[in-house]
Amino acid sequence: MITIRRATPADAEALVGLARLDSTRRLDGEIIVALVESELVAAMSLADCRIVSDPFRPTAAVRDLLALRYGQLAACESSETGRARRSRWSRGARAVRAAVPLLARSRG
C-alpha cells in the first residue's frame, strides 16, 4: 500500500536519513511524504518541488504520485479552503523544520 501525506514532526528523523541516502541536502518548507508499506521512501518539498527518495528502492512511480499530489494541492491553493489548508500545513512544516536540525546535529 502507498500512502501520500504531509510530513509531521515524527517524520523528521526519517527525512534526514532519506536525504543522506539520496546524497542531497534536506528538504525545506512544507513537505509531503510517500510511504510504501508504512516505510518512508520518498518526500517532496512544496516550497521548491525538490524530491528525495531511497536510491535502493524502485521509486519512480512513487515520485510521480508525489508530483501528482503537488498538482492537486496547487490547484486547491486558489480557493479560500485551500488557503486555510495551506495555513495548517505551514504550522506543521514549522514543527518539522524545528525538529530536523536538532536530529542532524545529534547524529554528527
C-alpha positions in Angstrom: 0.0 0.0 0.0 1.2 3.5 -0.8 0.3 6.5 1.4 0.9 10.1 0.4 0.5 12.6 3.3 2.1 15.7 4.8 5.2 15.3 6.9 4.8 15.5 10.6 7.5 16.1 13.3 7.6 12.4 13.8 9.0 12.1 10.3 12.0 14.3 10.9 14.5 11.6 11.6 13.4 9.6 8.6 13.6 12.7 6.4 17.2 13.3 7.5 18.0 9.7 6.8 16.4 9.8 3.4 18.3 12.9 2.3 21.5 11.2 3.4 20.7 8.1 1.4 19.9 10.2 -1.6 23.2 12.2 -1.1 21.4 15.5 -1.0 20.6 18.3 1.4 17.4 18.0 3.5 14.2 19.3 2.2 12.9 22.7 3.3 9.4 24.2 3.8 6.2 22.2 3.7 6.9 18.6 2.8 4.7 15.7 1.6 5.9 12.1 2.1 5.3 8.8 0.4 5.2 5.6 2.4 5.3 2.1 1.0 4.0 -0.4 3.5 4.5 2.2 6.2 8.1 2.9 5.3 9.0 6.4 4.1 10.7 6.0 0.7 10.3 9.5 -0.9 9.5 13.1 0.0 8.8 16.3 -1.8 9.3 19.9 -0.7 6.2 22.0 -1.7 8.5 25.1 -1.5 10.8 24.2 -4.4 9.4 20.9 -5.7 12.6 19.0 -4.9 12.1 15.3 -4.3 14.4 13.0 -2.4 14.0 9.2 -2.5 15.6 6.0 -1.4 18.1 5.1 -4.2 18.0 1.4 -3.3 14.3 1.0 -4.0 12.2 1.4 -7.1 10.6 4.8 -6.5 9.8 6.2 -10.0 6.0 5.6 -9.6 6.0 7.0 -6.1 7.8 10.1 -7.2 5.1 10.5 -9.9 2.4 10.2 -7.2 4.1 13.0 -5.2 4.2 15.2 -8.2 0.5 14.5 -8.9 -0.4 15.3 -5.3 1.6 18.5 -5.5 -0.5 19.5 -8.6 -3.7 18.8 -6.6 -2.6 20.9 -3.7 -1.5 23.8 -6.1 -5.0 23.7 -7.6 -6.6 24.0 -4.2 -4.4 26.9 -3.2 -6.5 29.4 -5.2 -9.6 28.7 -3.1 -10.3 30.0 0.4 -10.5 26.4 1.6 -7.1 25.7 0.0 -5.6 28.7 1.7 -6.8 27.6 5.1 -5.5 24.1 4.4 -2.1 25.5 3.4 -2.0 27.6 6.6 -2.5 24.4 8.7 0.3 22.7 6.6 2.6 25.7 7.3 2.2 25.2 11.1 3.2 21.5 10.6 6.1 22.4 8.4 7.5 24.8 11.0 7.4 22.0 13.6 9.2 19.6 11.1 11.8 22.3 10.3 12.4 22.8 14.0 13.0 19.1 14.6 15.2 18.3 11.6 18.3 20.4 12.6 18.2 19.0 16.1 18.3 15.5 14.7 21.0 16.3 12.2 23.3 17.8 14.9 22.7 14.9 17.2 23.8 12.4 14.5 27.0 14.4 13.9 
